Amino acid sequence: AIMSHHTDDELNPAKVFVGGIPWNTTLETLKAVFSKYGQVVDAVIMRERDTGKSRGFGFVTFADSVATDAVMQDNDKGLLELDGRIVEAKRAVPRGMSQPALPKTKKVFVGGLPHGITEGSNFPHRFSG
């Protein structure tokens, strides 16, 4: 077994954040999908403390950061899919460390939406200025 000397407060280039995970996705599915990029040494889906329900995001840690680069390439092409849904991956950044300056975008990530929400519902207009 490879011993990892990374703590949660250190930058681990082999760790990715995965957002938009469908509620029904299992840890086994998460590992299986990401193992095609490289050896997965750790994977977790974050859950609500009280209910155990998925919070819709998690982390995957690879044995080698080369796998992370491959994930990012597929992510940029919109090819990361879990249980029929496109998910978003980002390089994991430890809490308290700021992201490097990224190009400005007009997109915003919104998590925790109710199940029945659609593009036709009144949701998008809340963001129109």
Backbone as ProteinMPNN parsed JSONL, in Angstrom:
{"seq_chain_A": "AIMSHHTDDELNPAKVFVGGIPWNTTLETLKAVFSKYGQVVDAVIMRERDTGKSRGFGFVTFADSVATDAVMQDNDKGLLELDGRIVEAKRAVPRGMSQPALPKTKKVFVGGLPHGITEGSNFPHRFSG", "coords_chain_A": {"N_chain_A": [[0.838, -1.192, 0.0], [0.444, 2.217, -0.767], [1.672, 4.815, 1.114], [0.14, 7.784, 1.957], [1.27, 11.018, 2.37], [-0.095, 13.283, 2.572], [-1.951, 15.826, 4.151], [-5.247, 17.048, 4.955], [-4.96, 19.732, 4.768], [-3.029, 20.268, 2.969], [-1.994, 20.888, -0.398], [-2.981, 18.578, -2.734], [-2.05, 17.331, -5.654], [-3.143, 15.152, -6.911], [-5.777, 14.925, -6.28], [-9.226, 15.316, -6.861], [-12.128, 17.4, -6.921], [-15.512, 16.539, -7.216], [-18.44, 17.598, -8.569], [-22.048, 17.868, -8.705], [-22.963, 15.276, -8.518], [-25.211, 12.654, -9.068], [-28.029, 11.884, -6.913], [-28.455, 9.166, -6.547], [-26.087, 7.892, -7.075], [-23.592, 5.546, -6.301], [-20.756, 4.898, -4.137], [-19.206, 2.918, -5.247], [-19.796, 3.144, -7.981], [-18.804, 5.717, -8.477], [-16.048, 5.292, -7.988], [-15.56, 3.358, -9.97], [-16.061, 4.708, -12.411], [-14.126, 6.754, -12.339], [-11.809, 5.273, -12.144], [-11.008, 4.591, -14.643], [-9.296, 6.527, -15.447], [-7.044, 6.316, -13.943], [-5.295, 4.805, -11.132], [-7.403, 4.692, -8.413], [-7.044, 5.825, -5.203], [-8.492, 6.771, -3.11], [-11.858, 7.617, -2.442], [-14.777, 9.558, -1.977], [-18.138, 10.3, -1.195], [-19.796, 13.089, -0.216], [-21.968, 13.321, 2.56], [-25.124, 14.151, 4.135], [-25.046, 14.893, 7.558], [-27.107, 14.202, 9.37], [-29.116, 12.74, 7.924], [-27.796, 11.089, 6.15], [-28.069, 11.326, 3.48], [-26.921, 11.878, 0.126], [-24.908, 14.716, -0.606], [-24.426, 15.57, -3.067], [-21.876, 15.994, -4.004], [-18.349, 15.184, -4.074], [-15.096, 13.672, -3.531], [-12.244, 12.485, -5.337], [-9.296, 10.691, -5.104], [-6.312, 10.094, -6.726], [-3.608, 7.741, -7.423], [-1.658, 8.962, -8.83], [-0.9, 12.154, -10.139], [-1.093, 12.481, -12.86], [-3.378, 11.232, -13.723], [-5.288, 13.027, -12.837], [-4.919, 15.146, -14.621], [-5.874, 13.989, -16.978], [-8.559, 13.623, -16.28], [-9.331, 16.301, -16.062], [-9.118, 17.099, -18.733], [-11.177, 15.6, -19.991], [-13.278, 16.634, -18.514], [-13.319, 19.3, -19.36], [-14.288, 18.913, -21.879], [-16.821, 18.155, -21.375], [-17.337, 15.476, -20.838], [-17.479, 13.932, -18.575], [-19.33, 11.632, -16.92], [-21.785, 10.451, -14.699], [-23.949, 7.949, -13.839], [-25.657, 8.701, -15.963], [-25.651, 11.463, -15.89], [-24.035, 14.546, -16.521], [-21.172, 15.438, -14.809], [-19.149, 17.71, -12.843], [-15.729, 18.295, -12.573], [-13.061, 19.48, -10.537], [-9.788, 20.607, -9.736], [-8.85, 19.694, -6.529], [-8.812, 21.954, -3.854], [-7.314, 22.775, -0.841], [-9.177, 23.603, 2.133], [-9.323, 27.019, 2.959], [-7.224, 27.729, 1.346], [-6.815, 29.826, -1.399], [-8.247, 29.732, -4.679], [-6.245, 29.716, -7.649], [-6.062, 32.668, -9.705], [-8.718, 32.688, -11.84], [-10.003, 32.698, -15.211], [-12.527, 35.135, -15.828], [-15.956, 34.258, -15.557], [-19.307, 33.798, -16.715], [-20.818, 31.958, -15.563], [-22.366, 30.304, -12.814], [-22.106, 28.075, -10.099], [-24.73, 26.261, -8.791], [-25.882, 24.558, -6.124], [-27.73, 21.903, -4.454], [-30.381, 21.996, -5.343], [-33.971, 21.654, -5.477], [-35.556, 18.501, -6.314], [-37.574, 18.597, -8.403], [-37.055, 20.769, -10.017], [-36.924, 22.642, -13.019], [-35.715, 23.94, -16.207], [-37.738, 25.475, -17.066], [-39.024, 26.34, -14.815], [-39.454, 28.98, -12.354], [-36.893, 29.515, -11.598], [-34.406, 30.383, -13.094], [-34.821, 33.175, -13.564], [-34.25, 34.493, -11.24], [-31.637, 35.116, -11.317], [-31.309, 36.918, -13.289], [-30.277, 40.109, -14.158]], "CA_chain_A": [[0.0, 0.0, 0.0], [1.167, 3.483, -0.834], [1.323, 5.704, 2.214], [-0.013, 9.166, 1.529], [1.731, 11.93, 3.406], [-0.85, 14.522, 2.444], [-3.028, 16.088, 5.099], [-6.322, 17.785, 4.305], [-4.598, 21.139, 4.613], [-1.997, 20.388, 1.943], [-2.441, 20.751, -1.771], [-2.682, 17.268, -3.293], [-2.351, 17.462, -7.087], [-3.816, 13.956, -7.409], [-7.131, 14.904, -5.725], [-10.197, 16.142, -7.58], [-13.472, 17.638, -6.415], [-16.514, 16.169, -8.204], [-19.72, 18.223, -8.236], [-23.196, 17.47, -9.52], [-23.139, 13.819, -8.45], [-26.626, 12.303, -8.857], [-28.314, 11.397, -5.554], [-28.451, 7.7, -6.48], [-24.763, 7.354, -7.388], [-22.917, 4.871, -5.186], [-19.308, 5.049, -4.075], [-18.648, 1.941, -6.187], [-19.912, 3.733, -9.318], [-17.854, 6.827, -8.524], [-14.708, 4.708, -8.138], [-15.462, 2.654, -11.254], [-15.98, 5.689, -13.496], [-12.862, 7.486, -12.295], [-10.651, 4.384, -12.223], [-10.53, 4.492, -16.031], [-8.27, 7.557, -15.623], [-5.859, 5.943, -13.175], [-5.583, 4.079, -9.89], [-8.083, 5.475, -7.381], [-6.62, 5.395, -3.865], [-9.512, 7.169, -2.146], [-13.026, 8.285, -3.024], [-15.791, 9.809, -0.956], [-19.298, 11.129, -1.541], [-20.161, 13.789, 1.014], [-23.351, 13.037, 2.943], [-25.712, 14.928, 5.236], [-24.72, 14.239, 8.827], [-28.294, 13.657, 10.032], [-29.917, 11.82, 7.125], [-26.971, 10.196, 5.345], [-28.338, 11.561, 2.057], [-25.836, 12.481, -0.639], [-24.944, 16.171, -0.769], [-24.254, 15.848, -4.493], [-20.487, 16.213, -4.403], [-17.393, 14.333, -3.389], [-13.693, 13.803, -3.916], [-11.546, 11.286, -5.778], [-7.846, 10.855, -5.034], [-5.6, 9.115, -7.548], [-2.238, 7.425, -7.022], [-0.754, 9.788, -9.624], [-1.579, 13.362, -10.622], [-1.308, 12.379, -14.312], [-4.795, 10.881, -13.876], [-6.042, 14.269, -12.649], [-4.844, 15.898, -15.878], [-6.779, 13.328, -17.923], [-9.911, 13.948, -15.834], [-9.582, 17.707, -16.417], [-9.322, 17.183, -20.183], [-12.54, 15.127, -20.276], [-14.19, 17.581, -17.875], [-13.414, 20.475, -20.228], [-15.072, 18.529, -23.057], [-18.156, 17.75, -20.928], [-17.437, 14.015, -21.008], [-17.534, 13.219, -17.292], [-20.727, 11.261, -16.71], [-22.092, 9.489, -13.639], [-25.363, 7.559, -13.845], [-26.419, 9.429, -16.983], [-25.629, 12.913, -15.686], [-22.715, 15.153, -16.655], [-20.698, 16.003, -13.55], [-18.063, 18.671, -13.0], [-14.557, 18.031, -11.748], [-12.097, 20.577, -10.362], [-8.67, 20.217, -8.879], [-9.22, 19.967, -5.142], [-8.012, 22.979, -3.177], [-7.579, 22.66, 0.596], [-9.918, 24.696, 2.774], [-8.484, 28.12, 3.393], [-6.34, 28.145, 0.257], [-7.643, 30.397, -2.46], [-8.018, 29.253, -6.031], [-5.492, 30.657, -8.479], [-6.962, 33.549, -10.454], [-9.286, 32.007, -12.996], [-10.653, 33.651, -16.112], [-13.895, 35.5, -15.419], [-16.98, 33.475, -16.235], [-20.669, 34.236, -16.419], [-21.508, 30.81, -14.996], [-22.282, 30.158, -11.37], [-22.544, 26.751, -9.677], [-25.8, 26.302, -7.801], [-26.102, 23.196, -5.646], [-28.827, 21.682, -3.511], [-31.682, 22.369, -5.895], [-35.009, 20.624, -5.284], [-35.606, 17.528, -7.4], [-38.476, 18.865, -9.514], [-36.797, 22.05, -10.68], [-36.6, 22.534, -14.449], [-35.344, 25.233, -16.772], [-38.963, 26.239, -17.257], [-39.535, 26.881, -13.563], [-39.084, 30.385, -12.209], [-35.563, 29.602, -11.01], [-33.362, 31.196, -13.758], [-35.015, 34.626, -13.559], [-33.701, 35.077, -10.008], [-30.274, 35.526, -11.583], [-31.233, 37.921, -14.342], [-30.071, 41.389, -13.51]], "C_chain_A": [[0.874, 1.242, 0.0], [0.721, 4.343, 0.34], [1.223, 7.129, 1.676], [0.41, 10.071, 2.676], [1.006, 13.258, 3.328], [-1.862, 14.641, 3.574], [-4.098, 16.862, 4.344], [-5.955, 19.238, 4.047], [-3.52, 21.349, 3.553], [-2.622, 20.238, 0.567], [-2.03, 19.375, -2.27], [-3.046, 17.301, -4.768], [-3.077, 16.249, -7.67], [-5.265, 13.867, -6.936], [-8.042, 15.825, -6.532], [-11.513, 16.235, -6.812], [-14.432, 17.25, -7.539], [-17.854, 16.73, -7.759], [-20.819, 17.754, -9.165], [-23.43, 15.971, -9.549], [-24.619, 13.507, -8.217], [-26.834, 11.663, -7.483], [-28.159, 9.89, -5.445], [-27.089, 7.088, -6.782], [-24.126, 6.755, -6.144], [-21.421, 5.155, -5.244], [-18.638, 4.107, -5.081], [-18.68, 2.504, -7.616], [-18.918, 4.865, -9.484], [-16.44, 6.299, -8.769], [-14.538, 4.076, -9.517], [-15.277, 3.636, -12.407], [-14.613, 6.377, -13.502], [-11.636, 6.587, -12.397], [-10.18, 4.198, -13.662], [-9.443, 5.535, -16.327], [-6.964, 7.203, -14.923], [-6.281, 5.255, -11.897], [-6.194, 5.023, -8.85], [-7.655, 4.951, -6.01], [-7.628, 5.792, -2.796], [-10.646, 7.846, -2.895], [-14.061, 8.449, -1.924], [-16.919, 10.631, -1.574], [-19.743, 11.776, -0.24], [-21.644, 13.589, 1.298], [-23.804, 13.952, 4.066], [-25.451, 14.18, 6.536], [-25.946, 13.551, 9.425], [-28.959, 12.549, 9.238], [-29.088, 10.81, 6.348], [-27.211, 10.364, 3.851], [-27.139, 12.229, 1.395], [-26.02, 13.992, -0.717], [-24.651, 16.567, -2.21], [-22.84, 16.203, -4.915], [-19.579, 15.299, -3.606], [-15.989, 14.579, -3.895], [-13.16, 12.454, -4.36], [-10.057, 11.597, -5.721], [-7.195, 9.72, -5.812], [-4.209, 8.856, -6.98], [-1.263, 8.388, -7.69], [-1.513, 10.979, -10.189], [-1.77, 13.372, -12.138], [-2.781, 12.046, -14.592], [-5.67, 12.124, -13.749], [-6.062, 15.089, -13.935], [-5.804, 15.316, -16.912], [-8.238, 13.622, -17.574], [-10.261, 15.375, -16.262], [-9.833, 17.862, -17.912], [-10.735, 16.733, -20.55], [-13.573, 16.076, -19.676], [-14.408, 18.794, -18.787], [-14.239, 20.179, -21.481], [-16.496, 18.119, -22.68], [-18.395, 16.257, -21.03], [-17.499, 13.235, -19.7], [-18.985, 12.916, -16.957], [-20.841, 10.217, -15.61], [-23.582, 9.207, -13.68], [-26.198, 8.439, -14.772], [-26.415, 10.941, -16.833], [-24.195, 13.431, -15.823], [-22.342, 15.792, -15.313], [-19.524, 16.923, -13.834], [-16.935, 18.32, -12.052], [-13.674, 19.269, -11.695], [-10.936, 20.024, -9.56], [-9.028, 20.612, -7.449], [-8.26, 20.977, -4.539], [-8.33, 22.898, -1.687], [-8.36, 23.856, 1.122], [-8.938, 25.773, 3.212], [-7.476, 28.567, 2.342], [-7.197, 28.692, -0.862], [-7.269, 29.772, -3.792], [-7.08, 30.216, -6.738], [-6.475, 31.495, -9.293], [-7.429, 32.828, -11.715], [-9.901, 33.038, -13.92], [-12.076, 33.922, -15.647], [-14.895, 34.682, -16.224], [-18.345, 34.022, -15.855], [-21.482, 33.09, -15.832], [-21.355, 30.817, -13.493], [-22.767, 28.75, -11.03], [-23.604, 26.914, -8.604], [-26.088, 24.86, -7.387], [-27.329, 23.109, -4.764], [-30.185, 22.094, -4.028], [-32.7, 21.273, -5.634], [-35.1, 19.727, -6.516], [-36.412, 17.978, -8.611], [-38.152, 20.106, -10.317], [-36.387, 21.824, -12.135], [-36.206, 23.904, -14.958], [-36.571, 26.111, -16.949], [-39.509, 26.841, -15.968], [-39.006, 28.3, -13.381], [-37.672, 30.579, -11.667], [-34.601, 30.538, -11.764], [-33.581, 32.704, -13.642], [-34.476, 35.287, -12.296], [-32.286, 35.602, -10.245], [-30.195, 36.574, -12.669], [-31.189, 39.288, -13.683], [-30.878, 42.437, -14.203]], "O_chain_A": [[1.901, 1.305, 0.675], [-0.473, 4.57, 0.532], [2.139, 7.61, 1.01], [-0.037, 9.906, 3.811], [1.426, 14.243, 3.936], [-2.546, 13.674, 3.911], [-3.873, 17.285, 3.21], [-6.565, 19.899, 3.207], [-3.139, 22.486, 3.273], [-3.634, 19.56, 0.39], [-0.847, 19.037, -2.233], [-4.229, 17.298, -5.109], [-3.572, 16.306, -8.795], [-5.922, 12.85, -7.158], [-7.683, 16.96, -6.844], [-11.945, 15.289, -6.153], [-14.193, 17.595, -8.696], [-18.352, 16.378, -6.69], [-20.555, 17.297, -10.277], [-24.025, 15.449, -10.492], [-25.22, 14.03, -7.279], [-25.946, 10.992, -6.956], [-27.781, 9.377, -4.392], [-26.953, 5.865, -6.745], [-24.117, 7.366, -5.076], [-20.894, 5.593, -6.267], [-17.627, 4.457, -5.691], [-17.716, 2.361, -8.367], [-18.258, 4.966, -10.518], [-15.725, 6.792, -9.641], [-13.499, 4.239, -10.157], [-14.435, 3.422, -13.279], [-14.015, 6.558, -14.562], [-10.543, 7.064, -12.701], [-9.077, 3.702, -13.89], [-8.751, 5.438, -17.341], [-5.905, 7.728, -15.267], [-7.471, 5.131, -11.607], [-5.583, 6.018, -8.459], [-7.873, 3.782, -5.689], [-7.63, 5.227, -1.703], [-10.418, 8.564, -3.869], [-14.204, 7.591, -1.054], [-16.681, 11.539, -2.371], [-20.034, 11.081, 0.733], [-22.476, 13.676, 0.395], [-22.997, 14.461, 4.843], [-25.619, 12.962, 6.599], [-25.838, 12.435, 9.933], [-29.331, 11.522, 9.805], [-29.611, 9.778, 5.927], [-26.633, 9.639, 3.041], [-26.436, 13.032, 2.009], [-27.136, 14.488, -0.874], [-24.628, 17.752, -2.541], [-22.615, 16.657, -6.037], [-19.981, 14.717, -2.598], [-15.721, 15.558, -4.593], [-13.559, 11.413, -3.84], [-9.606, 12.628, -6.22], [-7.486, 8.545, -5.589], [-3.694, 9.631, -6.173], [-0.164, 8.611, -7.181], [-2.64, 10.834, -10.663], [-2.534, 14.188, -12.653], [-3.357, 12.518, -15.572], [-6.667, 12.265, -14.456], [-7.09, 15.658, -14.299], [-6.47, 16.057, -17.635], [-9.059, 13.843, -18.464], [-11.356, 15.627, -16.764], [-10.669, 18.668, -18.319], [-11.418, 17.4, -21.327], [-14.63, 16.295, -20.268], [-15.536, 19.254, -18.964], [-14.82, 21.088, -22.074], [-17.293, 17.773, -23.553], [-19.517, 15.816, -21.278], [-17.564, 12.006, -19.715], [-19.78, 13.829, -16.735], [-20.101, 9.234, -15.585], [-24.391, 10.128, -13.567], [-27.298, 8.868, -14.42], [-27.108, 11.634, -17.578], [-23.257, 12.826, -15.303], [-23.104, 16.583, -14.756], [-18.97, 16.917, -14.934], [-17.161, 18.076, -10.867], [-13.554, 20.008, -12.672], [-11.097, 19.075, -8.792], [-9.459, 21.737, -7.198], [-7.044, 20.866, -4.696], [-9.5, 22.948, -1.307], [-8.223, 24.974, 0.625], [-7.874, 25.486, 3.76], [-6.93, 29.666, 2.436], [-8.201, 28.084, -1.233], [-6.135, 29.343, -4.004], [-7.111, 31.415, -6.461], [-7.601, 31.064, -9.539], [-6.62, 32.415, -12.546], [-10.279, 34.125, -13.483], [-12.747, 33.029, -15.13], [-14.706, 34.444, -17.417], [-18.511, 34.634, -14.8], [-22.688, 33.223, -15.623], [-20.345, 31.277, -12.959], [-23.743, 28.279, -11.614], [-23.398, 27.625, -7.621], [-26.493, 24.041, -8.212], [-27.899, 24.128, -4.375], [-31.052, 22.497, -3.252], [-32.345, 20.095, -5.574], [-34.763, 20.144, -7.625], [-35.979, 17.764, -9.744], [-38.908, 20.465, -11.22], [-35.601, 20.926, -12.437], [-36.337, 24.904, -14.253], [-36.468, 27.337, -16.98], [-40.351, 27.738, -16.004], [-38.192, 28.765, -14.179], [-37.295, 31.697, -11.315], [-34.019, 31.42, -11.132], [-32.604, 33.452, -13.622], [-34.265, 36.5, -12.272], [-31.788, 36.426, -9.479], [-29.108, 37.08, -12.949], [-31.962, 39.583, -12.771], [-30.847, 43.603, -13.808]]}, "name": "protein", "num_of_chains": 1, "seq": "AIMSHHTDDELNPAKVFVGGIPWNTTLETLKAVFSKYGQVVDAVIMRERDTGKSRGFGFVTFADSVATDAVMQDNDKGLLELDGRIVEAKRAVPRGMSQPALPKTKKVFVGGLPHGITEGSNFPHRFSG"}
